[in-house]
Amino acid sequence: MAYVTDPSIGYQATYNITAATVIKIGSGLIATVSVIVAGSAAGAVHDAATTGAAAASNQVATIPAAIGLVPVRWGVTTGIVIVPGTGQTLALSWS
């Protein structure tokens, strides 16, 4: 996984997400999800601090099983957890 910072807008990016991943613990902003490989099932983004805590009750976005960009623009208070669908490869911009 690679992390980059864009100082002009304050966002970071996380690439090649293929498994449930904690991106950040604490408050933050989910900007855009890029679906690089569509996979065979939808993924999700959660306001949670651990992958085990990711549940329907804290899901903030669904990631479709189709290549493209998904603008999320959602603030979180607990953390950012991204759970790719089966076979998906994702990238995420966040702060």
N, C-alpha and C positions, 0 to 999 in steps of 0.2 A: 504494500500500500504506500502511496506517495502523498505527501502533504505539501501544498504550496500556499503562499500568501499573496494576495493582490493588494498592496498598500493603498492603491488609489481608491478602492471601495471598501476595504476592511474585511473582505470575505476570504475564507480559506476553501480549498477543494480537497476532497479525498477521492482517489481513483481506484478502480479495479476491485470494487466491493462485490464479493461473491458469496459471502456468508454473513449471518447476523453480526452486526458490528456496533459497538459503542463509539460514537463519533465524538461526543462531548458530554461531560457531566456538568450540570448546572444550567442556568438560563442561557438562551441563545436564540438564533434565528436560522430557520431552514429556508434557503433561497430557492434553489432549483435542483431537481434530480434529472440526470441524463441516463437514459436507458441505452446502454451500449450493445448488449446482447439481450434479445427479447425474452428468452426462456419460454417455459410452458405454463407458468402461473404468475399471477400478480404478486407484487411485493408490497411493503408498507413502511411508513415512517412513524415512529412513536416518540412521545414525550415521556421518556423513561431514563433511568440511570444505569440499568443493566439489561443484557439481552433476555435474561430470565423474567424481567418485569414487563417486557413488551407484551401488551394484551389489547384486545379490542377496545377496552375502556380508555386507553391512552393513545390510540391510533389517531394521527392527525392528517395522514394522507395515504391514499392507495397509489401504488406504482403499477401502471398497466403493463401487461406482457406484450409490449410493442415498442420498437425502437423509436426514440424521440426525446424531447424535453418535457418535463413536468414542472411547471412553475408552482411552487408550494407557498412561499412567502408566509410562513407561520412562525410565531414566537413560541418558545417552550420555556418551562420553568424548572423541570427536573433534569432534563438532558436530551440528547439526540441519539436515538437508536434506529438504525436502518436494517430492515430485514428483506433481502432480495427474495423474489419468488424462485421457484425451481428453475435452475439453469440461467438465471439472470446475471448480468454483469452491469453494475451501476457506478455512476460517479455522482458526487454530491457537493454543491457549494453551500457554505454555511458560515455563520459567525457566532 
